[in-house]
Amino acid sequence: MDAMPSDSVLLANRPVHRMGFGAMQLPGPGIFGPPGNRERALAVLRRAVDAGVNHIDTAQFYGPDVANELIHEALHPYPEELVLVSKVGAARDEQGQWLPAQRPEELRAGVEANLRSLELDQVPVVNLRRHPDSDVPIAEQLEAMIALRDEGLIGGIGLSNVDLDSYRLARSLTEVACVQNAFNLADRSGQDVFDACREDEVPYVPFFPLGSAFNPENPVLGAPSVRETARRLNATPAQVALAWLLHKAPKVLLIPGTSSLDHLEENLAAADLALDQEAIELLS
Ligand SMILES: NC(=O)c1ccc[n+]([C@@H]2O[C@H](COP(=O)([O-])OP(=O)(O)OC[C@H]3O[C@@H](n4cnc5c(N)ncnc54)[C@H](OP(=O)(O)O)[C@@H]3O)[C@@H](O)[C@H]2O)c1
């Protein structure tokens, strides 16, 4: 068997590079409707994979239907090493409002929609994305996810938007392939779950690694410590923010989102940026 590349981590038993790609920025504004520039969105996906990305995060409700359709058009038939990760637990209405879809039958319908749109027999990993006000117990949801995995429709079960209690409960019920929670230089409110994953050696996939598209006064890329470090290390603020996350734990996997080819190249290069002690102290 080939040795696993040293910068790879096993995600549901499949090796992925630590620098992946998040597809949420590809649909139109507000993650709703078609992309502003369809050819560019397809080019971003193809360039990511050409550059070695083998972990792409998506969801049927990005668009809705748009991100998965772009992934299918750009990349199908998929390279064998590509690990597509999707999520279930939400839906969109006709105005683009986000709706919870937390019931077991909705989780199953979500997986089936991903299988159809991505044209897969199995989604390698599906995150159960908990809604903060969900009235469905997580144990009931996991029972549905475990059945889907037993049937071979999903390869691994991930968790998203979970607190520490839910994470621990889930781990007591089944194997957890990864955890995807918000975490970045400016928002460390999920440090407890981050620490638990590091201790348990569970891959942790921080979303909003660059501070997200939702806040125009980006608290990550605009932070003086980030800008100063970027200047000193001849890097960009985005690269500093990503390198800091990679430095935090060996099983951190990144999925920065972009619709720009230039930003994609910049983000991929962050995998090679080594932060020195001065940078770590300033950023911490
Ligand atoms: N599980 C969940 O509930 C959940 C929630 C949110 C996101 N996610 C996943 O996490 C991924 C990452 O999160 P995200 O996309 O929301 O936020 P993000 O990666 O923190 O930030 C994306 C924003 O940063 C910009 N950007 C990207 N690269 C940049 C660079 N090098 N320099 C400056 N700006 C840059 C993007 O704009 P441009 O397009 O102009 O580059 C976009 O506005 C998503 O794509 C999605 O797959 C999951």
The ligand as a Tripos MOL2 file, in Angstrom:
@<TRIPOS>MOLECULE
LIG
   48    52     1     0     0
SMALL
NO_CHARGES

@<TRIPOS>ATOM
      1 N1        -21.7610   23.5000    8.8250 N.am      1 LIG1
      2 C1        -22.1840   24.7330    8.6900 C.2       1 LIG1
      3 O1        -23.1970   25.1240    9.2900 O.2       1 LIG1
      4 C2        -21.4270   25.6890    7.8200 C.ar      1 LIG1
      5 C3        -21.6800   27.0610    7.9340 C.ar      1 LIG1
      6 C4        -20.9530   27.9190    7.1410 C.ar      1 LIG1
      7 C5        -19.9830   27.4270    6.2450 C.ar      1 LIG1
      8 N2        -19.7730   26.0900    6.1580 N.ar      1 LIG1
      9 C6        -18.7320   25.5520    5.2400 C.3       1 LIG1
     10 O2        -17.5070   26.1710    5.5610 O.3       1 LIG1
     11 C7        -16.9100   26.7310    4.3960 C.3       1 LIG1
     12 C8        -16.1080   27.9600    4.7810 C.3       1 LIG1
     13 O3        -16.9480   28.9530    5.3540 O.3       1 LIG1
     14 P1        -17.4100   30.2710    4.5890 P.3       1 LIG1
     15 O4        -17.1760   30.1100    3.1280 O.co2     1 LIG1
     16 O5        -18.7690   30.6070    5.0500 O.co2     1 LIG1
     17 O6        -16.4850   31.3810    5.2040 O.3       1 LIG1
     18 P2        -14.9170   31.7060    5.1040 P.3       1 LIG1
     19 O7        -14.1860   30.6340    4.3810 O.co2     1 LIG1
     20 O8        -14.4930   32.0940    6.4710 O.co2     1 LIG1
     21 O9        -14.9210   33.0400    4.2660 O.3       1 LIG1
     22 C9        -15.4210   33.1540    2.9840 C.3       1 LIG1
     23 C10       -15.3050   34.6210    2.6250 C.3       1 LIG1
     24 O10       -13.9210   34.9800    2.5560 O.3       1 LIG1
     25 C11       -13.6130   35.4790    1.2630 C.3       1 LIG1
     26 N3        -12.2760   34.9910    0.9430 N.ar      1 LIG1
     27 C12       -11.8960   33.7390    0.6080 C.ar      1 LIG1
     28 N4        -10.5670   33.6720    0.4190 N.ar      1 LIG1
     29 C13       -10.0990   34.9120    0.6430 C.ar      1 LIG1
     30 C14        -8.8020   35.4850    0.5810 C.ar      1 LIG1
     31 N5         -7.7340   34.7520    0.2780 N.pl3     1 LIG1
     32 N6         -8.6800   36.8110    0.8590 N.ar      1 LIG1
     33 C15        -9.7570   37.5490    1.1830 C.ar      1 LIG1
     34 N7        -11.0170   37.0750    1.2460 N.ar      1 LIG1
     35 C16       -11.1780   35.7610    0.9740 C.ar      1 LIG1
     36 C17       -14.6930   34.9670    0.3590 C.3       1 LIG1
     37 O11       -14.9190   35.8520   -0.7000 O.3       1 LIG1
     38 P3        -14.4900   35.5060   -2.2310 P.3       1 LIG1
     39 O12       -15.5140   34.5570   -2.7520 O.co2     1 LIG1
     40 O13       -14.5200   36.8400   -2.8870 O.co2     1 LIG1
     41 O14       -13.1130   34.9140   -2.1700 O.co2     1 LIG1
     42 C18       -15.9040   34.9580    1.2900 C.3       1 LIG1
     43 O15       -16.4550   36.2470    1.3770 O.3       1 LIG1
     44 C19       -18.1170   27.0330    3.4980 C.3       1 LIG1
     45 O16       -17.7210   27.1990    2.1500 O.3       1 LIG1
     46 C20       -18.9860   25.8400    3.7600 C.3       1 LIG1
     47 O17       -18.5670   24.7590    2.9530 O.3       1 LIG1
     48 C21       -20.4590   25.2160    6.9450 C.ar      1 LIG1
@<TRIPOS>BOND
     1     1     2 1
     2     2     3 2
     3     2     4 1
     4     4     5 ar
     5     4    48 ar
     6     5     6 ar
     7     6     7 ar
     8     7     8 ar
     9     8     9 1
    10     8    48 ar
    11     9    10 1
    12     9    46 1
    13    10    11 1
    14    11    12 1
    15    11    44 1
    16    12    13 1
    17    13    14 1
    18    14    15 2
    19    14    16 1
    20    14    17 1
    21    17    18 1
    22    18    19 2
    23    18    20 1
    24    18    21 1
    25    21    22 1
    26    22    23 1
    27    23    24 1
    28    23    42 1
    29    24    25 1
    30    25    26 1
    31    25    36 1
    32    26    27 ar
    33    26    35 ar
    34    27    28 ar
    35    28    29 ar
    36    29    30 ar
    37    29    35 ar
    38    30    31 1
    39    30    32 ar
    40    32    33 ar
    41    33    34 ar
    42    34    35 ar
    43    36    37 1
    44    36    42 1
    45    37    38 1
    46    38    39 2
    47    38    40 1
    48    38    41 1
    49    42    43 1
    50    44    45 1
    51    44    46 1
    52    46    47 1
@<TRIPOS>SUBSTRUCTURE
     1 LIG1         1 GROUP 0 **** ****
